[in-house]
Amino acid sequence: MALAVKTMPDNRTGTGFGGLAITSLLGAVYVLGSLAIVAFGVPRLWATGVSPWLEPMLGSFVDVAGLIVVVLFAAGLLGSLGLTLVGGRTQPGTRAGIFTVLAGLILIGWVTVLVGRVLERTAFTNPGSQWLGLAVTLTVAAALVIWCGILMQRPRFQTSMVAFESQGWFEATSYKGSQGVKVRRATLLGILILVGTGVYTLLNHRSLESGARDWLLALPFAGGQTLKLLPDVKYTVPILLAVAGLWLAYRAVNIPVFADFLIATEAEINKVSWASRKSLIQDTIVVLVTVFLFTVFLLVVDVAWGWLLSNKYVGVLRVNTERPAQTQTVEEQDW
């Protein structure tokens, strides 16, 4: 006896740490690990294993150029691997979730360091109480991480990430690329000009050369140890700003809401009936002649009313034509 079994599609999507939250957390850990490998691991291995024999043989230029090539290759390899992992069968909102978790971890780290510095300078100034201050600082960090984890378990996190990702910030594809081309290109050019002038001003004023060479973060309760956040600030900061400006300009004109506005703007501009050259010249002459005639008319009226109201028969408006007496000043002399 055959039975008909109705198959129900599995529309369940993971929520909390079983779905989007855990995927975002793993993606953030992968990005942080990749940044650590590119920024610290590869240069450290190059400095210990390659530079000692490459620099004496071929010079420092070849050594630095080789390091840059290897770093770029490692970044490209890790980036392509990450895009391959994310671009698979992942639920919507994964890329936005990874970005949000990264931003949250950075914010938690900054708040933890700030709290640790305050405790180090106020409550735990004695050398014997450094361990207690470190424990309190780590407790604050753990509390912030747990609080963020609780927020990520709520259904609102998934809906917010899906809405955030739908804006197109984490995709390289264009939105309606064949529509509104002129206005979108002009907007993109305007954003690039603003970013370019900002970077040029930063370099021209040498604002980054007055401070330290590297951006260092002083770790609390670590005996003065620091963490290098960004090396060679005067070079890396303009490069990062330029790259961020390029991506911002490209994605800004491809946000669905803003892109539809630009497309509608160009459609309205195309409906405008522009005047011909002959009509423009004639209208300009008419405007200039009208302005001149009004100027002459107002001048004549002003002079006529001034004469009429100030003569001896009417005498309403009195004009004092005499020059005021010059006041004599007496200079004090020293006797």
Sequence and secondary structure as in RCSB ss.txt:
>XXXX:A:sequence
MALAVKTMPDNRTGTGFGGLAITSLLGAVYVLGSLAIVAFGVPRLWATGVSPWLEPMLGSFVDVAGLIVVVLFAA
GLLGSLGLTLVGGRTQPGTRAGIFTVLAGLILIGWVTVLVGRVLERTAFTNPGSQWLGLAVTLTVAAALVIWCGI
LMQRPRFQTSMVAFESQGWFEATSYKGSQGVKVRRATLLGILILVGTGVYTLLNHRSLESGARDWLLALPFAGGQ
TLKLLPDVKYTVPILLAVAGLWLAYRAVNIPVFADFLIATEAEINKVSWASRKSLIQDTIVVLVTVFLFTVFLLV
VDVAWGWLLSNKYVGVLRVNTERPAQTQTVEEQDW
>XXXX:A:secstr
               GGGTHHHHHHHHHHHHHHHHHIIIIIHHHHHHHHTHHHHHHHH HHHHHHHHHHHHHHHH
HHHHHHHHHHHTSS  TTHHHHHHHHHHHHHHHHHHHHHHHHHHHHTT  SGGGHHHHHHHHHHHHHHHHHHHHH
HHTSHHHHHHHHHHHTTTTT  S SSTTSSHHHHHHHHHHHHHHHHHHHHHHHHTTTTSSS SSEEEE TTSTT 
EEEEESSHHHHHHHHHHHHHHHHHHHHTTSHHHHHHHHHHHHHHHT     HHHHHHHHHHHHHHHHHHHHHHHH
HHHHHHHHHHSTTT  S    S             
